[in-house]
Amino acid sequence: MDNIRFVLIITFAMLVFMLQQAWQQDYGPKPEIAAVVDTVATNTKEDLPSATGASAQTEPSDQDTTAVPLATLSSANIITVKTDVLALEIDTKGGTIQNLDLLHYPQEKSNTWVNSLRELIGLAPTEKNTTPVRLLDSSQEKLFVAQSGLIAESGFATAPNHHTVFKNEQTNYDLQPGQDSLTVPLTWTDNSGLTITKLFTFKRGSYEITLEQKVKNASSKDWSGRQYSQLLRVPDTTSGGGMLTGGMRAYAGGVIYTEKEKYQKISFDDMDDENLDVATVGGWTAIIQHYFASAWVPPADKENHFYTKTLNDARYVIGTYSPLVTVNANSDAQFVAKLFAGPKIQPMMEETAHGLELTVDYSFLTFIGKPIYWVLNQIYNAVGNWGVAIIGVTLCIKLLFFPLSQASYKSMAKMRKIQPRLKELQERFADDRPRFNTEMMALYKKEKVNPLGGCLPILVQIPVFMCLYWVLSETVEFRHAPFMLWIQDLSSQDPFYVLPVIMGITMKIQQSLNPAPIDPIQAKVMKMFPIIFTIFFLFFPAGLVLYWVVNNTLSIIQQSYITRQIAKMP
């Protein structure tokens, strides 16, 4: 039993070390990377979808189709839009959405306790970047935009795409107090009587943008075409979001949701290897990163076609185009899609599209992580504090595993009680290991002790610990969420390292309640574990350390009571 418990604790320590390393990779300081200056010309057609049957001339005839430098693909005519949660720009060239800021999510958060302490010792407060998180970005080194347009069927009049210049009514739109929504219209008309009205609708408190493309065919000929919507991105090498590593790092890349395969990751490397070409009813395409997601959601009742493209200059496109629609002469038609661009708040994403909440990735333990998140959310709705919610979910977990813990602690208490007799057997049969093992098993059987019972708490805590790590690191609600006093961001480390030290103390107390290993070398190693774990936990998010402190404290109370009860037994 001692050897198995020792191996389990060693394994657990290695797991903690790997998680700590992954956390540092994701959220630790990053080296500055110089911006890449693009000098390569690109063809404006290469980023358009290649729909079967689409016209070879995919741009309106009045548009210049010569090679254009990437830096000149945005126009000077920019429309600014501001709601209560979003601030963004719409380029009249194509109606491209860019420079989208999340007003309720600052880049960094100041800690008032840290600043007060620095002022007390004569230091200036730490400078924090409190500007809003920019999700979509038109800058060259962080290029990330949402594009949309129409592609005409072969033989029909061309329609405007995201390189076409639209006409706008005004250049500034603000959601006014008392106003629930606002709409930004763009229009385009060709010489034959085909008019496209592009409408972007924004709602109060929502990160969902509705796109409507109304086709009015006033010509004498029918028109056939499709709507497309796509995300174009340059992988951001200046932020902490990296590719998935062992399921523990925050994923940054493409994802899709299809009727058949459900949630799938399409990394930038996958896009390099092969272009995506999938048809499905409903679904959505997205590019996600740590805490935030951008997704195009086509109509759920129609068959949509998903695609990816790898362009020059390390640009990647993921998108969808609609079924073919024919607009008869002197008639109208309408295309609809939704863009979600915001924080990965699961209830909000569930309302936008089925399966979109899966972008909050709890890795292979999602089946445990989602219930934990649900309980956390319910407790938070009742108390309004995510730190208290963590304490509450810890209590729930302890209650759920109470019978198992009870049996395990009884086993350890019995082991502790017979420890002197085991020591005596070890001394008596020091030169006869097989005889010692035989006598030890006989003693276990006589005293009805399960030598593996004490390992169960460790086994139970490993998957729960891993789930809490992913829940705390992936759930945007914990980002900058305060608990109390100096813990003003549960997603970052304790600035004064108080919680990790308390965790180490509780671990030492709990260790003293367990039977010490008979092997003196193992006993010495075990004594070092509270110190080693404390060092690891110095860099973990405060929310995770809070869980561990509460869990250890409850375990100490439960185990102390059981140990006293067993000690009273004859």
FIVEXDREN-828553 format. One record per residue (C-alpha): residue number from 1; residue in one letter; x negated, y, z negated. Coordinates in steps of 0.05 Angstrom, whole numbers. Each point is the difference from the previous one (the first is absolute). Example, Ala and Ser with C-alpha at 12.3 -4.5 7.8 and 13.67 -1.06 7.14 Angstrom:
REM residues 2
1 a -246 -90 -156 $
2 s -27 69 13 $
***
This chain:
REM residues 570
1 m 0 0 0 $
2 d -57 48 -17 $
3 n -32 -11 68 $
4 i 66 10 38 $
5 r 16 63 -39 $
6 f -70 25 11 $
7 v 4 -12 75 $
8 l 68 35 3 $
9 i -26 61 -36 $
10 i -61 2 45 $
11 t 46 -4 60 $
12 f 44 55 -28 $
13 a -61 44 -12 $
14 m -22 -10 72 $
15 l 70 19 23 $
16 v -1 63 -42 $
17 f -68 17 29 $
18 m 24 -9 72 $
19 l 62 42 -14 $
20 q -43 54 -30 $
21 q -46 -1 60 $
22 a 60 4 47 $
23 w 29 57 -40 $
24 q -65 38 5 $
25 q -3 -12 75 $
26 d 70 26 9 $
27 y 1 58 -49 $
28 g -71 14 -20 $
29 p -42 57 29 $
30 k -10 -4 75 $
31 p -59 25 39 $
32 e 13 59 45 $
33 i 6 -20 73 $
34 a -13 51 54 $
35 a 58 16 47 $
36 v -5 -32 68 $
37 v -2 51 56 $
38 d 37 -25 60 $
39 t -30 18 67 $
40 v 31 -56 42 $
41 a 56 16 48 $
42 t 63 -42 -5 $
43 n 56 -11 49 $
44 t 67 24 -25 $
45 k 35 -62 27 $
46 e -40 -53 -38 $
47 d 38 9 -65 $
48 l 69 -10 32 $
49 p 35 -68 -8 $
50 s -2 -47 59 $
51 a 73 -22 4 $
52 t 18 -52 51 $
53 g 30 35 60 $
54 a -20 69 -22 $
55 s -16 51 53 $
56 a -73 2 21 $
57 q 5 76 -5 $
58 t 14 3 -75 $
59 e -4 76 -5 $
60 p 46 54 27 $
61 s -26 27 65 $
62 d -13 69 -27 $
63 q -51 -25 -51 $
64 d -75 -2 11 $
65 t -24 -73 0 $
66 t -74 13 6 $
67 a -49 -21 -53 $
68 v 8 44 -62 $
69 p -47 4 -60 $
70 l 30 -27 -64 $
71 a -9 66 -36 $
72 t 47 36 49 $
73 l 58 -48 -5 $
74 s 38 44 -49 $
75 s 33 65 21 $
76 a -2 69 -31 $
77 n 76 0 -8 $
78 i 11 -32 -68 $
79 i 65 -5 -38 $
80 t -6 -2 -76 $
81 v 52 -36 -41 $
82 k 7 0 -75 $
83 t 49 -39 -44 $
84 d 0 -11 -74 $
85 v -48 -60 7 $
86 l -35 10 68 $
87 a -39 53 37 $
88 l -19 -17 71 $
89 e -12 23 71 $
90 i 34 -19 65 $
91 d -41 12 62 $
92 t 44 23 58 $
93 k -46 -42 44 $
94 g 40 -65 -5 $
95 g 33 15 -66 $
96 t -58 -33 -36 $
97 i 5 1 -76 $
98 q -66 18 -33 $
99 n -32 31 -62 $
100 l 54 -29 -45 $
101 d -11 17 -74 $
102 l 34 -35 -58 $
103 l 16 59 -45 $
104 h 12 -40 -64 $
105 y -65 -39 6 $
106 p -64 40 -14 $
107 q -67 -29 20 $
108 e -25 3 -72 $
109 k 26 16 -69 $
110 s -33 39 -55 $
111 n -2 -28 -71 $
112 t 16 54 -51 $
113 w -36 -38 -56 $
114 v -63 -7 40 $
115 n 1 74 19 $
116 s 13 21 -72 $
117 l -59 -42 -24 $
118 r -45 29 54 $
119 e 20 71 -19 $
120 l -12 -17 -73 $
121 i -73 -19 14 $
122 g -9 59 47 $
123 l 9 -34 68 $
124 a 44 22 56 $
125 p 63 -42 14 $
126 t -9 -53 54 $
127 e 22 23 68 $
128 k 54 -44 32 $
129 n 28 1 70 $
130 t 73 12 -15 $
131 t 21 10 72 $
132 p 54 -48 24 $
133 v -18 -66 30 $
134 r -2 7 76 $
135 l 29 -64 30 $
136 l 1 19 74 $
137 d -59 41 23 $
138 s -20 33 65 $
139 s -73 8 -18 $
140 q -48 -38 44 $
141 e -34 -42 -54 $
142 k 67 -19 -33 $
143 l 45 0 61 $
144 f 68 -30 -18 $
145 v 63 22 36 $
146 a 71 -25 15 $
147 q 17 3 74 $
148 s 63 -14 39 $
149 g 29 7 69 $
150 l 36 -32 58 $
151 i -27 -44 56 $
152 a 39 -6 64 $
153 e 14 -65 37 $
154 s -36 -8 66 $
155 g 35 38 55 $
156 f 35 50 -45 $
157 a -15 72 -17 $
158 t -56 8 -51 $
159 a 17 21 -71 $
160 p -38 38 -54 $
161 n -51 -37 -42 $
162 h -45 24 -56 $
163 h -44 38 49 $
164 t 59 41 27 $
165 v 11 72 -24 $
166 f 69 12 -29 $
167 k 36 65 -11 $
168 n 16 21 -72 $
169 e 49 49 -30 $
170 q -43 23 -58 $
171 t -67 -15 -32 $
172 n 18 -6 -73 $
173 y 52 -41 -37 $
174 d 11 -1 -76 $
175 l 50 -42 -39 $
176 q 37 53 -40 $
177 p 28 -9 -71 $
178 g 68 -34 5 $
179 q -15 -26 70 $
180 d 0 -76 5 $
181 s -31 -7 69 $
182 l -31 38 57 $
183 t -10 -17 74 $
184 v -56 22 46 $
185 p 20 -2 74 $
186 l -47 -4 60 $
187 t 23 0 73 $
188 w -27 -18 68 $
189 t 33 5 68 $
190 d -24 -22 69 $
191 n 20 27 68 $
192 s 50 -55 14 $
193 g 45 13 -59 $
194 l -28 -49 -52 $
195 t -1 33 -69 $
196 i -32 -31 -61 $
197 t 16 28 -69 $
198 k -45 -25 -55 $
199 l 28 9 -70 $
200 f -39 -10 -65 $
201 t 45 -3 -62 $
202 f -27 8 -71 $
203 k 39 -14 -64 $
204 r -9 28 -70 $
205 g -41 -46 -45 $
206 s -15 -48 57 $
207 y -63 -22 36 $
208 e 41 -26 57 $
209 i 2 40 65 $
210 t 54 -17 51 $
211 l -19 6 73 $
212 e 55 7 53 $
213 q -16 6 74 $
214 k 62 21 38 $
215 v 0 -11 74 $
216 k 48 42 42 $
217 n -1 -22 72 $
218 a 32 56 40 $
219 s -30 -25 65 $
220 s 34 -41 54 $
221 k -43 -61 -14 $
222 d -2 -50 -56 $
223 w -60 0 -47 $
224 s -30 -60 -36 $
225 g -53 1 -54 $
226 r -21 -18 -70 $
227 q -18 36 -64 $
228 y -67 -12 -33 $
229 s -27 21 -67 $
230 q -71 -12 -23 $
231 l -53 17 -51 $
232 l -70 19 24 $
233 r -56 -2 -50 $
234 v -75 3 -8 $
235 p -21 -44 -59 $
236 d -15 46 -58 $
237 t -71 -15 -23 $
238 t 0 57 -50 $
239 s 52 -29 -48 $
240 g 1 -60 -47 $
241 g 51 -42 38 $
242 g -37 -59 30 $
243 m 16 -65 34 $
244 l 26 -56 -42 $
245 t -55 -37 -37 $
246 g 20 -63 -36 $
247 g 70 27 -9 $
248 m -24 49 -53 $
249 r -14 64 38 $
250 a 49 51 26 $
251 y 16 -15 72 $
252 a -3 55 53 $
253 g 24 -17 69 $
254 g 59 -20 42 $
255 v 60 -43 -21 $
256 i 62 -23 35 $
257 y 65 -34 -22 $
258 t 35 -47 48 $
259 e 62 -42 -5 $
260 k -39 -65 7 $
261 e -67 11 -33 $
262 k 22 53 -51 $
263 y -58 41 -29 $
264 q -66 -3 37 $
265 k -64 40 -4 $
266 i -31 22 66 $
267 s -68 28 -20 $
268 f -41 46 44 $
269 d -46 -59 13 $
270 d 60 -40 24 $
271 m 17 57 47 $
272 d -71 -2 27 $
273 d 6 -75 13 $
274 e 68 -1 33 $
275 n 58 46 17 $
276 l 64 -15 -37 $
277 d 59 -19 44 $
278 v 61 -22 -40 $
279 a 76 5 11 $
280 t 47 -2 -60 $
281 v 69 22 -22 $
282 g -8 58 -49 $
283 g -66 2 -38 $
284 w -49 57 -5 $
285 t -73 19 12 $
286 a -44 38 -48 $
287 i -69 21 -21 $
288 i -10 -3 -75 $
289 q -52 21 -50 $
290 h -8 2 -75 $
291 y 65 26 -31 $
292 f 28 28 66 $
293 a 31 -25 64 $
294 s 21 26 69 $
295 a 50 -43 38 $
296 w 43 6 62 $
297 v 66 -36 -9 $
298 p 40 -13 64 $
299 p 75 -19 -2 $
300 a 10 -65 -39 $
301 d 53 -28 47 $
302 k -41 4 65 $
303 e -57 -40 28 $
304 n -64 41 -5 $
305 h -69 -12 28 $
306 f -61 10 -45 $
307 y -68 15 29 $
308 t -70 23 -18 $
309 k -55 32 40 $
310 t -73 13 -13 $
311 l -22 66 32 $
312 n -69 30 9 $
313 d -30 42 -56 $
314 a 21 -52 -52 $
315 r 74 18 5 $
316 y 54 -51 -12 $
317 v 74 1 19 $
318 i 56 -42 -29 $
319 g 71 11 21 $
320 t 66 -24 28 $
321 y 42 12 62 $
322 s 75 -11 8 $
323 p 40 -42 49 $
324 l 14 30 69 $
325 v 57 49 0 $
326 t 35 26 63 $
327 v 31 69 -1 $
328 n 50 7 56 $
329 a 4 64 41 $
330 n 36 56 -36 $
331 s 0 -38 -67 $
332 d -38 0 -66 $
333 a -38 -50 -43 $
334 q -37 2 -65 $
335 f -62 -34 -28 $
336 v -11 -4 -76 $
337 a -58 -18 -45 $
338 k -23 16 -71 $
339 l -68 19 -25 $
340 f -17 -14 -73 $
341 a -61 40 -22 $
342 g -11 2 -75 $
343 p -16 -37 -64 $
344 k 13 -74 -5 $
345 i 58 5 -49 $
346 q 34 -67 8 $
347 p 73 18 -12 $
348 m -6 58 49 $
349 m -33 -43 53 $
350 e 53 -55 -8 $
351 e 52 52 20 $
352 t -39 19 62 $
353 a -12 -70 29 $
354 h 5 -72 -21 $
355 g -69 -26 -21 $
356 l -33 68 -1 $
357 e -12 -7 -75 $
358 l -48 -57 16 $
359 t -51 52 18 $
360 v -12 3 -75 $
361 d -47 -59 3 $
362 y -6 -43 -63 $
363 s -40 -52 40 $
364 f 15 -74 -7 $
365 l 31 11 -69 $
366 t 56 44 28 $
367 f 52 -49 -28 $
368 i -26 19 -70 $
369 g -17 73 15 $
370 k 69 20 25 $
371 p 37 -24 -63 $
372 i -52 35 -43 $
373 y 11 64 40 $
374 w 75 -7 -6 $
375 v -4 -7 -76 $
376 l -49 60 -3 $
377 n 48 41 42 $
378 q 60 -18 -44 $
379 i -36 18 -64 $
380 y -26 65 31 $
381 n 71 20 20 $
382 a 20 -8 -72 $
383 v -59 34 -35 $
384 g -31 45 53 $
385 n -72 -18 -15 $
386 w -42 -50 39 $
387 g -46 -13 -58 $
388 v 59 -20 -44 $
389 a 24 -42 59 $
390 i -66 -38 0 $
391 i 8 -13 -75 $
392 g 71 -23 13 $
393 v -20 -48 55 $
394 t -55 -28 -44 $
395 l 52 -15 -53 $
396 c 43 -33 53 $
397 i -58 -44 24 $
398 k -16 -20 -72 $
399 l 72 -18 -13 $
400 l 4 -40 65 $
401 f -61 -41 -19 $
402 f 14 -2 -74 $
403 p 13 -75 -5 $
404 l -63 -15 39 $
405 s -42 49 -41 $
406 q 31 -28 -64 $
407 a -22 -71 18 $
408 s -69 24 21 $
409 y -13 41 -63 $
410 k 23 -59 -43 $
411 s -50 -44 36 $
412 m -55 51 -12 $
413 a 20 8 -73 $
414 k -5 -76 -9 $
415 m -66 0 35 $
416 r -24 54 -46 $
417 k 23 -40 -60 $
418 i -38 -63 20 $
419 q -62 39 22 $
420 p -40 -19 -63 $
421 r 14 -74 13 $
422 l -21 7 72 $
423 k -64 33 -23 $
424 e -12 -58 -47 $
425 l 10 -50 56 $
426 q -48 38 44 $
427 e -54 -3 -53 $
428 r 13 -73 -15 $
429 f -4 -22 73 $
430 a -50 52 24 $
431 d -40 -54 36 $
432 d 59 -40 26 $
433 r 42 44 46 $
434 p 47 -55 25 $
435 r 17 -20 -72 $
436 f 12 73 -19 $
437 n 49 9 58 $
438 t 36 -64 -20 $
439 e 6 22 -73 $
440 m 21 70 21 $
441 m 57 -26 44 $
442 a 22 -46 -57 $
443 l 2 60 -46 $
444 y 41 40 50 $
445 k 49 -58 6 $
446 k 6 -9 -75 $
447 e 13 74 -13 $
448 k 45 6 62 $
449 v -43 54 31 $
450 n 2 14 75 $
451 p -72 19 19 $
452 l 25 35 63 $
453 g 55 39 -35 $
454 g -44 59 -16 $
455 c -17 10 74 $
456 l 72 14 20 $
457 p 2 74 -21 $
458 i -61 14 44 $
459 l 32 -37 59 $
460 v 65 39 -8 $
461 q -35 67 -5 $
462 i -43 -7 64 $
463 p 57 5 52 $
464 v 36 53 -42 $
465 f -64 40 -6 $
466 m -11 -4 75 $
467 c 72 21 14 $
468 l -5 59 -47 $
469 y -64 21 35 $
470 w 35 0 68 $
471 v 64 31 -27 $
472 l -38 57 -33 $
473 s -47 11 59 $
474 e 53 -4 55 $
475 t 61 32 -33 $
476 v 1 74 17 $
477 e 43 16 -61 $
478 f -60 -11 -44 $
479 r -43 49 39 $
480 h -12 60 -46 $
481 a 54 -27 -48 $
482 p -12 24 -72 $
483 f 7 -42 -62 $
484 m -16 42 -61 $
485 l -55 45 -28 $
486 w -64 -8 41 $
487 i 28 -56 44 $
488 q 28 45 55 $
489 d -11 -47 59 $
490 l 15 -74 -9 $
491 s -32 -16 68 $
492 s -69 26 -20 $
493 q -48 -19 -55 $
494 d 6 26 -71 $
495 p -41 65 1 $
496 f -23 -12 -72 $
497 y -4 -77 3 $
498 v 43 -6 -62 $
499 l 46 -54 27 $
500 p -58 -45 24 $
501 v -33 4 -68 $
502 i 66 -17 -35 $
503 m 8 -57 49 $
504 g -69 -26 -18 $
505 i 16 4 -75 $
506 t 66 -38 9 $
507 m -36 -52 41 $
508 k -51 -9 -55 $
509 i 55 -7 -52 $
510 q 37 -51 43 $
511 q -65 -38 10 $
512 s -9 -5 -75 $
513 l 67 -36 -5 $
514 n -21 -53 50 $
515 p -41 -61 -19 $
516 a -73 13 15 $
517 p -34 -46 50 $
518 i -39 -56 -32 $
519 d -57 11 49 $
520 p -43 57 -30 $
521 i -20 26 69 $
522 q 73 5 22 $
523 a 16 34 -67 $
524 k -53 53 12 $
525 v 24 12 72 $
526 m 72 6 -24 $
527 k -20 54 -50 $
528 m -25 42 58 $
529 f 65 -2 38 $
530 p 35 58 -36 $
531 i -59 45 17 $
532 i -3 -24 72 $
533 f 75 8 11 $
534 t -2 69 -32 $
535 i -53 22 50 $
536 f 42 -27 58 $
537 f 63 34 -25 $
538 l -34 68 -6 $
539 f 12 9 75 $
540 f 69 -32 6 $
541 p 63 43 5 $
542 a 27 21 -68 $
543 g 67 -34 15 $
544 l -33 -68 7 $
545 v -41 10 -64 $
546 l 63 22 -36 $
547 y 33 -65 20 $
548 w -59 -40 -26 $
549 v -2 38 -66 $
550 v 74 -11 -13 $
551 n -5 -73 22 $
552 n -59 -13 -47 $
553 t 34 36 -58 $
554 l 63 -42 8 $
555 s -42 -63 6 $
556 i -38 17 -64 $
557 i 65 9 -39 $
558 q 29 -65 27 $
559 q -64 -40 -8 $
560 s -14 27 -70 $
561 y 69 -21 -24 $
562 i -6 -70 29 $
563 t -71 -9 -27 $
564 r 24 17 -71 $
565 q 59 -48 6 $
566 i -44 -57 24 $
567 a -52 14 -55 $
568 k 54 -9 -53 $
569 m 17 -69 26 $
570 p -31 -59 -37 $
***
